[in-house]
């Protein structure tokens, strides 16, 4: 009986590891945000409209006006960086971009 329980636990851990791996966004790193956004929206993710964009930087307001209403904020100093928020099934992801061409630097999941 102990053997069966151990096997069941190992199998569930393996399934969880595969599921967690499938849920990563590593393959989007260094790709243009416009392409990543399109791919994620086709997977059911939705843009979270920034209702307080007027409190964000001028740089972020410019990005917002280009149609990326999910832009949270941007900094433009030594290194240009913006953050965007998408949601799906009560989960949120924050996508951080780098440089003026908005290449994806990271995608972090938030509950």
Secondary structure, DSSP 4 states (H G I P E B T S, - for coil): -HHHHHHHHHHHHHHHHHHHHHT--GGGTTSBHHHHHHHHHHTT-EE---TTGGGS-HHHHHHHHTT-TTEEEEEESSSEEEEEEEEETTEEEEEEEETTTTEEEEEEEE-
